[in-house]
Amino acid sequence: MNKTYTVSEALEKMRHYCAYQERCHKEIKDKLYAMRMIPEVIEQVMGTLVNEGYVNESRFSQQFARGKFSIKHWGKLRITRELKLRKVSTYDIKLALKEIDEASYLRKINEISEKKWEQLSRHTPQIRKQKLFQYLAYRGWETHLIYEQLDRLAVN
């Protein structure tokens, strides 16, 4: 039997959920729906969490972009796609992408390209290029940057 929650229990549970790590509105709403809360209660809980500062979509998107870039080495296209899946506004996505320093961005693609290029050394040059392209594209790096990497690494 599924547990039922009062509004105050649901609110307290969501406070803990949000205090643990940054959350977007969609994650909280999904969690409340999973708790079988009615739409009116979901809106009430969301409003309270926003007013109390537990939820802030801009803060979430900025932290998300910084984390995915520095830890997972995602490019801006992947970060944008993932934030859109979480129904984050275009304004907050643009704000989040500003968190990534351009020089760091270019340094990071150089680093991961070189590392992957070395890992692919047993392959033919053509296969190496294909695999590096797929690797970087999957991680959301822009096509023109990928081609620059391929040109740079294929010469060496």
N, C-alpha and C positions, 0 to 999 in steps of 0.2 A: 504494500500500500504506500502510495506517495504521500510525503508529509505536506501538510498545508501550512501556510504562513500567514500571520497577521501582517498588516501594513508596517507596524513598528519592527517586527521580526525581519521582514524583508529588507527594510531600510537599514537595519543594523548589519545584516548579512552583506548588503551591498557596500556599506561603508568599509567593512573589512576587505572585501573584494577589491575595492578601489585603492585602499591604503597600501595593499600589497605591491601593486604596480600600476602604472598609468593605464587607463582603459579608455576606449572610445565609446561613444553613445551606443553604437550597434552592439558591442560586446555586452554592455550592461543590459540593454533591452533583451538580447537573446537569452541571457542568464535569467532575467525576470520571467520571460515567457516559459523557460524550462522549469521554473518554480511554479508554473501555472497561475501566474498573477493576471488579473484582468487589465485591459488597456488603460482604464482610468487610474488604477493604482500604479501602473508602470509610469505613466506621465507624472503622477504625484511624486513618486520616488525619484525619478529623473530630475525633476525640478528642485527637489530638496538637495540632491547630491551636487547639482550645478551651483546652487546658491551657497552651499557650504564649502565649495571649492574642491570637492573630491573628484569632480569630473571637469576637465577643460580640454576641449578638442584640439585647440592650438598647441597646448602643452604636450598632449599625447602625440600629435603628428610630428612635432619637433624632436621629441625624445625617440620616437620610432625611426625617423630618418637618420638621426645620429647613430643609433644603435645598429640598424641594419647596414649602414655604410661601413662603420668601423669594425663590427664584429663579423657580419656575414659577407662583407665586401660586395654589396649590391650596388648597382648603378642607379641613376636617377629614374630611368624608365621603370625598373622593377619596383622601386620604392613608391613611385606614383601609382602604378597599377595596384599594388597592395593596399595603399591608402584609399583608393577609389573603391576597392572591394569592401572596405570597412565604412563606406559611405561618408568619408571625410570631405568637407567642402573644398572646392578649387582654391579658395583663398588660403585655407590652412595648409593645403598641399604646397602651394607656392612658398608660403612662410617656412614650411619644413625644409624644402630644398635649399633655402638660403642658409640653413644651418651647416651645409657642406661647403667648405672652403674649396675654391676652384683649384688652387695649387695642390692641396691634399688629394683632391679628386683625380687629378692627372698623375700624381705620384702613385696613388693606389692602383690605377689601371696598369701603370708600368710594372709595378711590383708583381701583381698577380699574373700578368701576361708572361713575364719572364719566368716565373716559377712554373707555370703550366707548360710553357714552351720547353723547358728543361725536362719536365715529366714525360713529354711526348717525343723525346729524342729518338726512340726506337722506330718511329713511324717515318714514312716517306714525307718529303716536304709538303706535298699536296694534302695528304691526310692530316698532317700536323696543323696546317692552316685551317682546314675544315673543322677539326676538333677544337682548336683555340677559338675560332669564330663562334661555334655552338656554345662553348663554355661561357664566353663573355656575353653573348646575346641572351642566354638563359638567365644570367645574373642581372640583366637589364642595363647593360652599357650601350651607349649610342653607337650606331653603325659606323659613323665617320671616325669615331675614336678607335673602334675595333680595327678598321682598315689601316689606320695609322700604325697601330701596334703590329699588324701583320707585315706591313711594309718594313717597319723598323727591324723586326726580329728575323724576317726571311733573308735579309741582307747579310746578317752575321753568320 
